[in-house]
Amino acid sequence: MSEPLDFQILANLKAALLAISIAGGYHYDVAAGAVKIDPATDLDALLAPGGPRPFYGIELGTDSKEYYPSDQMKVTRQFKVFVVHDSDPADDDDFMRVHLRCCADVEKAVRADASRGGIAMETLITNATFVTLYAPKVWTEVDLDVTLYRTNGQP
């Protein structure tokens, strides 16, 4: 049996974020191991000074379902991508610049394959949040809605 669709989408999002590179037209390079599906795994080590930057985490959110005849349903699943990066405290503008670059990189990576490998109908970015709590570390959160159709009971 194949993996549940939500896990396949998580894996696709992880691969999309791992593909971020300056050579590919992005603002930053993403190191191998710097994207986690379970952000609780090694989070302290990744957040520590000297950890890979940028660091990405993907969190699985809630879903909404709309049921149709013949056990078909439309599912919209929420995901949150958070990005942690360092900024230069000597440059007043760098904090915001890094945040906006991280948002742009996530947007470009996610929209490069809005169908998540043919699984979803659409992937939409619904919100981007600038979290100031961790200054001078930049913490950016990008919310996604992924919509797909599937059979009721299908994982």
C-alpha positions in Angstrom: 0.0 0.0 0.0 1.3 3.5 -0.8 1.9 6.2 1.7 -1.0 8.4 2.8 -1.6 11.3 0.5 -0.9 13.9 3.2 2.6 12.2 3.8 3.2 12.3 0.0 2.4 16.0 0.0 4.8 16.6 3.0 7.5 14.7 1.2 6.9 16.7 -2.0 7.1 20.0 0.0 10.3 18.9 1.6 11.8 18.1 -1.8 10.7 21.5 -3.1 12.4 23.3 -0.2 15.5 21.2 -0.5 15.8 22.3 -4.1 16.2 26.0 -3.2 19.5 27.2 -4.4 21.1 30.4 -5.5 22.0 28.7 -8.8 18.3 28.0 -9.3 17.4 31.7 -9.0 16.6 31.8 -5.3 18.1 34.1 -2.6 19.7 31.3 -0.5 21.1 27.8 -0.7 19.5 25.1 1.4 21.8 22.5 3.0 21.0 18.9 3.1 19.3 18.1 6.4 18.1 21.7 6.8 14.4 20.8 6.0 12.4 18.8 8.6 8.9 17.4 8.3 8.9 16.9 12.1 10.2 20.2 13.4 10.6 18.8 16.9 13.3 16.5 15.6 16.7 18.1 16.5 15.1 21.5 16.6 17.4 22.8 19.4 20.5 21.7 17.5 19.2 23.4 14.3 18.3 26.6 16.0 21.6 26.8 17.9 24.3 29.2 16.6 26.2 27.5 13.8 23.2 25.4 12.7 22.3 25.3 9.0 20.8 28.5 7.7 18.3 28.8 6.4 16.5 26.0 8.3 13.0 25.0 7.2 10.3 23.1 9.1 7.0 21.9 7.7 4.0 21.4 10.1 0.9 19.5 9.2 -2.2 21.6 10.1 -5.9 21.0 10.2 -8.1 20.0 7.2 -11.6 20.6 6.0 -13.7 18.1 4.1 -16.5 18.5 1.6 -18.3 15.3 0.9 -19.7 14.3 -2.5 -21.7 11.3 -3.7 -20.0 8.0 -4.3 -17.6 8.4 -1.3 -15.7 11.2 -3.0 -14.5 14.2 -1.1 -12.7 17.5 -1.5 -10.0 18.0 1.2 -8.2 21.2 1.9 -5.2 20.6 4.2 -3.3 23.4 5.9 0.5 23.3 6.2 2.8 25.8 7.8 6.4 26.3 6.5 8.6 28.1 8.9 12.0 29.4 8.1 14.8 30.3 10.5 17.7 32.4 9.3 20.3 34.8 10.8 20.4 38.5 10.1 23.2 41.0 10.5 22.5 43.0 13.7 24.8 45.8 12.4 22.5 46.4 9.4 19.1 47.9 10.4 17.5 46.7 7.2 18.8 43.2 7.1 16.1 41.7 9.4 13.3 42.6 7.1 15.3 41.9 4.0 16.0 38.3 5.1 12.4 37.8 6.0 11.2 38.9 2.6 13.8 36.9 0.8 12.8 33.8 2.8 9.1 34.4 1.8 10.0 34.8 -1.8 12.1 31.6 -1.8 9.3 29.6 -0.2 6.7 31.0 -2.6 8.8 30.2 -5.7 9.6 26.7 -4.5 6.0 25.9 -3.5 4.5 27.3 -6.7 6.9 25.5 -9.0 4.7 22.5 -8.6 1.3 23.5 -7.3 -0.1 20.0 -7.9 2.4 18.5 -5.5 3.5 15.9 -8.0 0.0 15.4 -9.5 -1.7 14.7 -6.1 -3.3 18.0 -5.5 -5.6 20.3 -7.4 -3.9 23.4 -6.1 -1.4 24.8 -3.5 -2.1 28.3 -2.3 -0.1 30.5 -0.1 -2.6 32.0 2.3 -0.4 34.0 4.7 3.1 35.0 5.6 4.0 36.1 9.1 7.0 38.0 10.3 7.7 36.7 13.9 9.8 39.3 15.8 10.1 37.3 19.0 13.4 35.7 18.1 15.4 38.7 16.9 18.1 39.0 15.6 17.2 35.5 14.3 14.7 35.8 11.5 11.7 33.5 12.0 9.2 33.5 9.1 6.0 31.5 8.9 4.3 30.8 5.5 0.8 29.2 5.6 -0.3 26.9 2.7 -3.6 25.4 1.7 -3.4 22.2 -0.4 -6.6 21.1 -2.0 -7.2 17.6 -3.4 -9.9 15.2 -4.2 -9.9 11.7 -2.9 -12.1 8.7 -2.0 -13.5 8.6 1.5 -11.4 6.2 3.6 -8.4 6.5 1.4 -5.4 7.4 3.5 
